[in-house]
Amino acid sequence: MEDHIRFDDARQELHLLDQRLLPTEERIVVCRTVAEVIAALRTMVVRGAPAIGVTAGFGAVLALARLVEQAPGTPWQTAYAQALDLLAHARPTAVNLHWAVERMRRCWQQHSQLSAAELLPRMLDEAHAMQREDVATCRALGQAGQHVLADGQTVMTHCNAGALATAGYGTALGVIRAAVEAGKHIRVIANETRPFLQGARLTAWELQRDHIPVTVACDNACALLMGRGMVDAVVVGADRIAANGDTANKIGTCGVAMLAQAFAIPFYVAAPLSTIDVQTADGSAIPIEERPADEVRQLGGRPVCPEGVPVYNFAFDVTPARYITGIITEKGILQPPFTASIAAALSARA
């Protein structure tokens, strides 16, 4: 599935599958301005670190397109720089957002002599290239990671790190898809992932469409399932990986990793190299987004908490590197100690 993020070049519109409504309704949100893209990111119309990055690339295109519509000769550079800054700060935790905006900014700087109208097709080409590259990266990542899964195994995953969280194919689900494509019989346990239920709503939806056996489990069932020998491996995605391997992912991931270690179950993180933030030394420096309390207070629009009771709604937590068996990337599987393997992988890419 690669059509959930689609840019209409002729109309200069970004079409996003509204992930808030899945699996019961498939509706497209159309964005024509950078403000609408920022709103879509913040309200989780689109989510997942690589998908956020690709969406931001097209957001940068829309910001410039609207400036092109101004009267010829109108100064635009300052306004465009400000629009990119706002886009880069739409959400704090996923490093791919900042990475994508900076890539678009570099494209602008490389063609700084051009007018806004002349620059627009260059920026559009760059955004499309980013989208194509993300799909290719996910497929390469899947091939690199499928070898950690054996025929007949059951894999647990947390949140949604599938096609919906990327430009297509997925990271954690990309590993599972590649294993299935290699002829292995793989079953998946998708943790429901409270409070936004990405596992129950999105991961199960994707896997069912691909005819990959999937069972949804309550988040609180992890210890029971692992203790009964019902989980052979855990594969999750990531929103940011620090230079030492500490990994930010959906809230609850750290607990799953700790349980996996307690039950001697391998725990893998699947993410492209672009998700690694070498400027962040360790997980303590990763900003953790806190989302609206009503996401916890309500379920299906109905209140489930007494009125006035405070709520903690941190969207992510950080899994220390010591709980991670390996980090699956498009360039292979990074092994502990991650400070060295991450540095070597990024140096080889450069």
N, C-alpha and C positions, 0 to 999 in steps of 0.2 A: 504494500500500500504506500503510494508516494503522491497521492493527490490531495492530502489533507492540508497541505500548504501549497497554494497555487497562485502564481502571479499572472494576471492578465495584462500582457504588454500593451495591447491596443487600447484598453480602457484605463490603464495605469491604476489597477486595483489589486489588492491582496485579498485572496479568498482563503479563509481559515475554517476548517471543520470545528464547530463548537464542542470542545471536549467536556464541557460541563453537563451536556445533555445526554451523552452516551451512557448506556447502550440503547435507551428507549427512543431517542430521536436523533436523526442526522440532519443538522442545520448548518448552513454556511453563514459566517459573519464576514461582511465585506468591509475592508478598510481602505479609505482613500487619503488619509492624512496620517502624519506621524503620531498625532495625539490619539487617534483611534487605534493605532498599533500598540501604543503604550498602555491604553486602557485594556486591550485584549490580553496583553501580557500580565497585567496586574490582576485581572479578574480570572485568569487561568482559562480563558478561551483556548489558548495554546500553552503547553507547559512541557517540561523536560528540557534539560540543558542544551543539547544540540538543536532541538526544534526552536528554542528561544533564540539561539544565535542566528539560525537561518531566517527566522521571522524578523529579527532586528536588521539583517542585511536588506531586506525588502522595505523595512521601515525607513532606512536611510535613503532609499530610492524615492519613496513617496514624499519625504521631507523636501528633497530637491525638486521633484516634479511640481509641487505646489509653488515653490519659489520661481520656477521657470514661467509659471502663469502670470507672474507680476509684469508690470510694464517694462519693456526693454530698457536696459541701462540702470534699472533700480539696483542699488547695492544689496547683495545677498549673502556674502561670505560670513558676516558676523551672525546673521540669523541662522545660517546653516550649521555653523559650529555650535551654536546654542541648542539647536534641535538634536544634534548628535549627542551632546552632553546629557540632555534629558532622556534620550533613548537608552543610553548606557547605564543610567541609574533607575531604570524602570523596576528592576528587582535586584536585590543585593547579593544573593548567594551564588547563583549559577555564573561561573566565570566565562562561559561561552558567550554570554551577552556582551560583556566588555570586550572580549576577544574579537567578536564579529564587528562591533562598531569601530574598533580601532583598525581592523582590516579595511573597512570601507573608508575610513578617514585617510589611511595611507594611499588608497586608490585616488582619492581627491588630491592629495598632496603631490602625487606623481603626475597629475594633469592640471596643476594649479594655474597654468596659463590659459586654460579653456574658459569659455563662458559657461554659465549654468546650463544653457540649452545644449552646448557641445559636450559638457561633462555627463549629462544624464544617461546617454546610451552606454558610456564606459562604466558607470556605476551599476546600471542594470545588468550588464554582462558579468560584472564581478559578483553580484548577488546570485545570479543564476549559477555561476561557477561554484560558489560556496554551497549551494543546494546540491548540485551534482556530486561534488566532492564528499559531502557528508554521507550520501547514500553509498558511494564507493568505499568510504572509510568504514562504515558499518558492516558492509559485506566482508571486507578484509579482516576486520575485527572478529566477525563471526567465524571465519575460517581459522583464524589463529586460536580461537578459544574452544572450538567444538571438540578438540582432542582431549579436553579435561573431562568430558562427559562420556560415559560408557553406555553401550546398548542396554536398555532395560532400566536405566536409572530414573529416579524421581528427583526433580530439581525444584527447590523453593526459591521464589523471588519476592521482592518487596517493592511496592509501588509499581509504576509502569515505566519500563525502560525499553519499550518496543518501537515499532514504526511511528506511533503517535508522538513519541518523545524525541524523535529525530526527523530528518527529512525523509526517512524510509528505512525499512528492514529492522532497525533497532540495535541496541548495544547488548544488554543482557538477553533480550529475546532474540537478538541476532545470533548469539552463541547457540541458543536452543534451536532456532530455525536452521542454522548451518548443520547442527548435529542430526536433525531430522532429514535434511536434504542428503546427508551422507549415508542414510539408510538406517540410522539408529532409532530405536523405539524409546522415546522420551516422554515421561509424564511430568506435569508441572503442578505445583501447589502455589497458587497466587494468594499471598496474604492480602486481606481486604484493604489494608492501609487506611486506617482512620486518620483524620476525619473526612478527607475528600474522596476516599474509597477508590483510588486509582487502580488498585489491584482488582477489586470486585467489578468495577465498571469498565475499565479500559483494557487491562491485561487479559482478563477472561474473554472479553469481546474480540480482541485481536486473535488470540489463540484458537477460539472456537471457529472463527472465520477461516483459519488455516488448517482446521481439522487436527490440531495438536491437543491431545487429552489434557484437560485442565480441571482442577478442583479448587474452589475458593475456600480459604480457611480464615477464621477469626484471628486477628493479630495475636490474641492472648493464647492461641492454641499451639504456638511454635514449640514450646518446651515439651508438651505432650507428644506432638508428632515426631519430634526428633528423638525423644526418649523411647518411643515405640519402634524406632528403626524405619520410619516411613519417609525419611529425607536422606538422600545420598550426597547432595551437594547444594550449595546456595550460590546463586549468581545474581548480583544486583548492579544497578547503574550508579552514576555519580553526578553530582552537580559541581563539585570542585574537589580537586585532589591537591593537597599541599606538597611541598618539595620533599617531605619525609614520608609521604604515603598516607598520612591521615586523610580520611575521605568524608566529605559531607554528602549525605544523601537524605532521602525522605525520612522524616521523624519515625523512630522505631528501628531503623537499620542497625544502630549500634547494639541494641538489645538482641537482635537476631544474630549478629556476629559473635557476641559473647556466648550465647547459647550454643552456636555452632562449635565454638572452641571447646566448650564444656562437654559436648557429645562427640568430639573428634570428627567433625564433619567439615570438609574443605569449604572455605568461604572466599569467593572470587568477586572482584569488582571489575566491571566491563565498561570501559570509557575510552574515547579517542584521546590522543595526546594533547589536543586542544583544551581538554578539561583540566589538565595539570597546570597549576599556578605556581611557578617557581619563585614568584615574589612573596608567596606566603610560606613561611618556614615550617609551620606546623598547624594543626587543626585549631589551636587556641586563637589564631588570628583570623579564622574564617567567619565572616559576618553571618549571623543566623536570622533569617527573616521571621518575624512574628506577624501572623495573619489575623484577619478580623475574628473577634470572639464568636460571632454568630455561626461560623463554620462548625464550631463545637457545640454551641448552645442549641442548635437546631438540627433536625434530621428530616430531610424531605420537606422542609418548610415548617415543620412542627417543633415547638419547643421541647427540649428534653432535659433542661436544667431549670431550677427555680429562678425566677426573675431576680436580677441583681447579684447573682453569685459570680464572682470573678472567674476568668478562664485563662489558662495557659494554652496558647495555640502557636507554638513554635513549629515552623514548617519543616525544619531539617534538624538532624543531629550529626555529630562527627564520630566516625568509627576510627579509633586509634589503629595505626598501622600494624601493631602487634597481633591484631585479630584477623588480618587479611592474609590469605594464603598466596594470592597472586593478583596482579592487576593486568587484565586482558586489554591490549591495545591493538591498533591496526598494524603495528610493527612487531607484534609478538607479546608474550606473557612476561611481565616484569616480576622478578622474584625479590624477596627480602635479601639484604637490607635495601629498602626502597630508595633511600637517599642516593645511593650509588647507581642503582639500576635506572632510576628516573633520569638522573643527570646524564647517564650514558645514552639513553634513548633519545633525549632531546638534543644532545650534541650530535648524534648520528643523523637526526632529521635535519638539523641546521646545515 
